[in-house]
Amino acid sequence: MSKSKTIYFCQNCGNQSPKWVGKCPACNEWNTYAEEIIDKDVEKLKEKKSGYSKKKNEDAKPVPISEVHELETKRIDTRDTELNRVLGGGIVLGSLILIGGEPGIGKSTLMLQLALKLKGLKVLYVTGEESDRQIKLRADRIGADNDGCFILTETNTQQIFKQANELEPDIIIIDSIQTVHTVYVESTPGSVSQVRECTAELMRYAKESSIPVFLIGHITKDGMIAGPKVLEHIVDTVLQFEGDRNYTYRILRTTKNRFGSTSEIGIYEMIGEGLRPVLNPSEILLTQRDEELSGIAIAGMMEGMRPFLIETQALVTPAFYGTPQRSATGFDARRMSMLLAVLEKRAGFRFGTKDVFLNIAGGLRVEDPAIDLAVIAALCSSYNDISVSSKTAFAAEVGLSGEVRAVSRVEQRISEADKLGFEKIFVSKFNQKIDTKKFNIEIVYLSKVQQLMEELFG
């Protein structure tokens, strides 16, 4: 006879409790616990384990590591340079990839573009949120067609496995994991137990069939992927699709990758025809100016292994309302306060009576400490109302004692500035020896912030 058990799950973090509680002890959120019924039928559990497997279930036996066969290194080319970079060179066979992001950011568009670009391969696009006609409208807007792309409007995992076994696709895309459900868990789609169980079934299917599976996931109001945290532990790769709706640029960032680096990012531009890969982000992040303006400095930064130049903008004005304002967009406000204190103590600037506003152009969020020198140059430029040459770049960290500290991969930053036609770049003299012969750009070495002030403003 079937046995059932009632458990309360936190819909925010996945924590479980035998009874309802008002405040979750794990994530401290209020009124997030929901009742779910867990089916404990032994026969159903056995059927669930083998209902979709192509292989016979056998008892696992220990094997010497020397006898374990190496994984097949062949990867599927996505025909997308940015997605290939983020995945580490392509899609690994049998991998489970989770892509999360805010509503309307472009997750479904990115996955549909992938399905339409992979000509010569069978792609099963499973949608639980849209009809096949809506998918067709988006495909027409993208302007691509692929006879190997099959649309399935289904949310039952057993039906998805049945259709996949008949079609034998090369790639499966699930849009989204919060809409699918399995009959072996008696709770609503999107609940913690449904998301966990459906992901586990898809993971086993991907490993046993060697078919890569993409999962599109929703996120919570805190920016975390909705569902239990175990969801991110189960999958092989976690991709985060980020961006500001007020800007056209999107960043695809890796937070977990079992088959490649987690320090790679991909940049896209949202246009009417879909997402366009941005091959040279430096050119789109630098403002074209007719004249030299104060408060602007160019920083050579790194996002993962990728160098590009961004524009830092600062505005320093007298404070007329008592307490001076401090505002930073795209940059850590506490770090900006630290840099202002360094300029007060080490360079003699008086920011205590000034309103200070800092902005990173392009809507990016920057955490690379190498942008410190450019931030200081922009702040002092606006303070003195003296412009910094648009052909000058900066790449160094600034310490509390006013020293200009070395940063990693400085040659890649210099090479990027040289490639874009910059004439001068300021770096730390404590960087390892740089081969200046292969660069046409002038490299200026600094050890103190005071030296930067002398170079820029005399």
N, C-alpha and C positions, 0 to 999 in steps of 0.2 A: 504494500500500500504506500502511496506517495506521502512523503513527509514534507512539510513546509515550515519555514522559520522566518519570523519577522525581525528585521534589523533596521536601525535608523542610520542613514548615511548623511554626512555633510556634503551638500551639493557644491561646496566651494573647494574643499581640499581632499575629500574622500574618506575622512576619518569616520569610523563606525562606532555605534553605541547600542547597547541592548534596549535603551529607552530614550525617549525624546528629551533633549536638553535645549535650553534657550540659546546659550552661548557655546560655540564650539571650543573645546579646550585646546585644540591644535592650532587653529588659525584665528581664533578670537572673533569670528564673525557671528552675528546674531541672526536667529531664525532661519538657519540654512539646513536644518536636519529634516529629512523626508523619510517616510516609511517605505520600505521595500520588502517584498516577499521573495525569499530565496528557496528555490525548489531543490530538495535533497534526494530525489528519486535516483536510486543507484543505477537502474536500467537506462534512464535517460542520460546519466553521466557517461556510461559506457558508450551509448550511441553517439553522444556528442563528441567523444574522443575520436571515433572512427568513421563518422558519417560522411566526411568529405575528403578523407585521406586517400591518396592514390596508392599508398604503400600499406602493407600489412603491419599491424602494430606488433612489435616484438619487444621482449624485455630488454632493457638496456644492459650492456655488459661493459666492464672496464676494458679499455684498449690502451696499450703502450703508446705514448705520444709519438714515438718513431714510426709507428704503423698507421698513424692518422694521415689520410690523404689531404694534400693541400687544396685550398679553395681555388676554384677556377677564377683566374684573374681577368677574364674577359668582361668588359663593360659595354653597356649599350650607350651609343652616342646620342645625346638628346637633341642635336642640331641647334643647341642654344649655348653660346660660349659662356654666358654668366652662370647658367645652371650647371654646366659641366664643371666649372671652376669650383662652385660651392660644394658639389657632390664629390669632388676629388678626382675628376676625370670621366665621369659618366655614371650610369646606373648599374650597380652591382646586381647580378642575378640572385634572386631569392631574398632581396633586402626589403625591409619594411620602413617606409619613409613617411614621417609626419610633418606636415606643413601647417603652421598656425598663423593667425593674423586677425586684425580687427575686421568687422563687417565692411564690405565694400572696398577693401584695400586692393583686391585683384587676385585672390587665391584661385578662384574658379577659372578666371581668365588665363592665368599662368598655366594651370593644368590642362585646360582645353587647347591652348596653343601647343603644349607639349604633345598632346594626342594627335593634333592635326599635322605636326611637323614630322612625326615618325612614320614616314611613308615606307611601305615595304614591310611593316610590322603590324600585328593585330593589337589594338588597344581597346580594352573594355572600360568605358567610362560609365560608372554606376552613380546615378544621381538620386538622392532622396529629397532634395529641396526644390528642384525645378523639373518641369516637364520636358519631354524630348523636343517639343516645339520651341521652348525657350532656349534650349541648348543650341538648336539650329539657328535661331536668330543671332545668338552671340557668335557662332561660327561664321555666319554671313558677314557680320560686322568685322570680324578679324580678317576676312578675305582669304581664307585658306580652306582647302578641301582634302579629304583623305578617305578613300574607300575602305581603308583598314580600321577606321575609327567606328566603334559600335557603341550606341547609347542604350543603357538599360535603366529604366525607372523602377527600382526595387529597393526595399529596405530590409527584407528578410535575409539573413546571412545564408541560410540553407538554400534558398532559391538562387542567391548570387553564386554559391559554389556549384550548384547544378548547371547553371548557364555557362559558367566559366569552364567546367569540365567538357561541355559540348562544344564551346567555341575554341578552346585552347588558345587564349590570347598570350601575347608576349609581355604585356604590362596591364595591370589593373589599377584604376583610379577610383577611390571611394569619396564621394562628395555628399555628405560629410560623415565622419565617424559618429557624430552625435545623433544622426537620424536613423542609423541602422539598428536592428535589434535581433536577438536570437530567441527562439521559442523556449530555450532551456532556463531562462531567467524571467520570472514573473514581475517585471517592473517596466515602467514607461521608457521609451527610447530617450537617450540623453542622460539617463540616471547613471550614477557612479557604477553600479554593478553591471548595467548593460554595456557601458563604454569599455569597462575592463574585460568583460567576457568576449565581446565582439572583437576587440583588438587581439586578444589571445587566440581566438579562432583564426583570424586573418594572418597572424604571425605563424601559426603552425602550417597553414595552407601555403604561405609564401616559402617557408623553409623546405617543405616536402615536395613542392612542385617546381621550385626554382624560378617562380614567376615573381618579379618585383611588384610590390603593392604600394601605392601612394595613398595616404590618408589625409584629408583636409579636416582640420580641427578648429572649433570655435575657441575664443579666449574669454576670460572673465573680465570684470571691470578693472581688475588690477593688472591686466596684461598677461596673465598666466593662461596656459592652455587649459580649457575647461575639462573637468573630469578628474579622476584620481591621479596622483603623482606617479603611480606605477605605470601609467600610460607612456610616459616619457622614458621609463626604464625598459619597457618591453621592446620598443621600436629600435631600429638600428641607427636611424638618422633623424634629428629634429631640426627643422628649418623654421626660422621666424621671419615672416614677411612684414616689414615695417615701413612706415611712411606717414606723412602728414597730408590730410585730404586737401589742404590749401596749397600744396605743392604737387608737382607732377612726378616727382622722383620717388622711387621705391627701392628699399634695400632688402635683399634676401640674405639673411645671416644664419650661419650654422652654430647651433648651441651644443650639438652632439653629433658625432660622426664616427662610427666604428670602422669605416673604410677610407678615411681621409682626415685632413686637417680641420680643426674647428676654428681656424683663424682666417678663413676666406669669406669674402662677401661678394655678392653680385648686385649690380645697380641697374635699374630699369627706369624707363620714362613712360608714364601712362599717357597714351595718345588715343585718338578716336578709333584706331584700328587695333587697339590692344596694348600690350607691353612691348616696348622696344628696348633691347639690350643696349646699354651705354658702354661703349668700348673704351672711351677716354673721358672719365668723369671730371678731370681737371678743367677741361675746356668749358663744361657747362656750369661749373661751380665758381668760375671767375667772372666777375662783372666786367663788361666792356665799358670803359669810361672815356668820355671825350676830353676830360681834364683831370689833373691830379687833385684829389680831395683829401682832407685831413681825416684821421681816425680810421684809416684802412690799412691793413697789412696782410700779406700773403704768407700762409703757413704751409710747410711741407710735412704732411702727416701720413701715417700708415693705418690702414684698416686691415688687420690681419697681415697678409703678405703683400698687400697691394698699396703702392704709394700713389698719392694724388695731392694736388694743391687746393686749398680752400681759402676763402676770404674771411678774415675776422674784421668786424666793424665795431667801433667804440665811439661813444658820445659822452663827453665830460662837460657838464654845465654847472653854473653856480646853483646852490640849493637855496630856495626862497621860502621853504616851508618847515624850517626847523631841522628835523632829522633828515640827513641826506638819504636819497633813495639808492638802492643797489639792485640792479636787475640784470640777469644773464639768461639769454635764450640759446639753447644748444650747448651750453658750457656750465660746468659745476659752479654755482654761485659761491660756495664756500672757498673754492680754489681761487676764484676771482678776488674775494676779500683778502686771501693770503697774499696774492700778487700785489694788491694795492698797499698792504702793510709793508711789503718788501720795498716798494717804491718810496713810501714815506720814510722808512728807516735808512735805506741805503743810498737813495738817489736824491733825497731832499724835496720830493714832490708833496704838495699839500692837498690830498684828496679828502680830508676830513670835512671840508665845507662844500664839497662838490657832489652833485648827482652823477652817478656812473651807470651807463647802460652798455651792455655788451651783446652782440649778436653774431651767430655763425651763419653766414649766407647759405641759402639753399635748403634750409630746414633740417640740417643734419645735427645729430647729437654726437659730440666729440668727447672722447675720454683719453686720447693720446696726450701724454705730458709734454711731447715735443712742440705743442702749440703754445706753450707758455711764453716763449720769446716773442712770437707774433702778437700775442695778447698785450704784452707790455709795450711793444712798439706802437700798437694801435692806440692804447690808452694815453701814452705820452704824446703821440701825434695829435690827438684831439685836445689834450690839455694845453699844448703849446700852439695849437692851430697851425701846425706845419705839416705838410703832406709828406708821406713816405713814397719813394719812387715805386711805380707799379711794376717795375722790372726787378724789384728786390724781394727776396723770399727769406724766411726764417725757419730754422729747425733746431731747437734746443730746449731743454728743460731748465727751469730757474729754481734754485734752492732758497731756503729761508735766509741765508747769509748773503744773498745777492750773487752767488756764484752761478755761472752758466754751465750746466751739467751736460754730459754727453748723452746721446740717445742711440738706440739700436738702428741698424740698417740705414745709416746716414748716407751711404753712397747711393742707395736707391732713391732717396729723397732728392739728393743733388742731381742725379740723372734725370729725374722727372722734371725738375726746374730747368735743367739745361735743354731738355727736349722741347719745352714750351717756349723757349726763347728768352728766359730770364738772364739778366746780366750779372747779378750778384746774389749771393746767399750767405747768411750769417749762421755759423755753427759753433759748437764748443771746441776749444782747443784741446780738450781732454779726450776727444774722440780718437779712436785708433788711427793709425797713419792712413791717409787718404791718397790714392793715386790721382793727383791733379792733372796729369798729362792727358787722360782720356776725357776730360771735361773742358768745354770752352767757356764755362761760366767762372766768374771770379769768386773765390771762396775766402771769406773773412772769418778769422778765428777769434773768439772772445773767451774771456775767463771771468769777467765781472759785468754786472748790469751797467755800471758807470761807463764802461768802454762802449757799450751800445749807444748810450746817450751822446757820447762824443762823436761817434761815427755818423749818427743820424742828424743831430741838431747842433753839432759843434760845441 
